[in-house]
């Protein structure tokens, strides 16, 4: 996964508000790594979204990469990452299985980068 610095440049309006519920999708990459994808937190002008990879930290992921290089994972596979995000970063997570495209488009339009 190609991570970039845009995630750290999210405008104040997009800054994560800890202790609020964030929608997340957990996926397994082809190499077996589990990642967290935040489908409604737009991280750059291209419409990529915020993600978290355990050994790389926060970054961006394109939906093309998401579709082509990841697959759904089981709760037993993502539980450790879920706990890490909640305990270490203070996330309150709402786990989803898929992205609502209309909600994604709305989030993208509201983003002012």
N, C-alpha and C positions, 0 to 999 in steps of 0.2 A: 504494500500500500504506500502510495506517495503522500507523505504528510508535508504540509507547508506552514508558513508562519501566519497565514490569514486568520487562523483560529484565535491567535493572540491579539489580533487587531479588530476583533468584532466591536462594532460601535457600542456606545453606552446603552443604546436602546436594545441591543441584543445581548448585553452582558447577562450571564446566567445569574438568576436570582436563587441563591441557595435556599433550601427549605421550601421551595415550590416544586410541584410535581412536573418532572420532565419526561416526555415520552421518549422511549428508547427501543431500539430493535437490536437484539444480539445476533450476530452472524459468525459463521466459521469460515475463515479463509481457506484457500486450497492447501496451504501449508499446515493447516490444523490450528492456527492461532484464532482465538476468540476475540472479536472486537465489538464495541458498543457504537451504534450509529444513532445519532440524534436527528431524526428526519425533518424536523421543523426549525432547526437552528441553522440558518444559512450562514456559511462561514466565508464566502468570497463572492465577488461579482458574477462569477460563472454559474452560481446556483448550487455549488457543492455544499455539503452539509458537514456539521461538526461530527467528529468521531473520536473514539478513544481506543488506543491499542496499548496493552499493558506495558510493553517494553519501549514504546515510542512516545507515549503521552497523547495529548490532544492534538488533533490535526483536522484535515479536510478529506472528504471522500466524495468522488463523483458517483452519480447513480449508475453510470455505465460500469464502473469498477464493481459496485455493489452487486449488480445483476450478473456480471461475467465471472467474478472471482470469489464470490461468497455464496454460502448456502445457509438455510436455517439451521439452528443448533438447538439442542435439548436443554432444559432447565438445569440438569445435572452438569452440563458442559459450561454454562455461563454463570452459575451461581457464585463462584469465587470472584469473578469480575464484577458482578452486581454488588456483592458485599464490599469490595474494594472501592467502588464508586460512591457507595453510600457512606461508608465509614471514613474513608480518607478525604474525599472531596465534598462530602455533605450533600450529595444528590439525594433527592426523594424521587424514585423512579416509578413510572407507569410503563410496564412492559407491553409492547405491541408486537404483532407478528408481521404487519405490513404497513406501508405508508399510505395515508389518505392523500391522493394527488391534489385534490382541491385545497386541503389544508396546507400542503407544501407550497402551492402557487400563491396562496394568500400570504404565507410567511415570507416568501421571496419578494413579493410586491411591497411588503411593509419594511423590508430591509433597506436601510440607507447607508451604503458603504462608500 
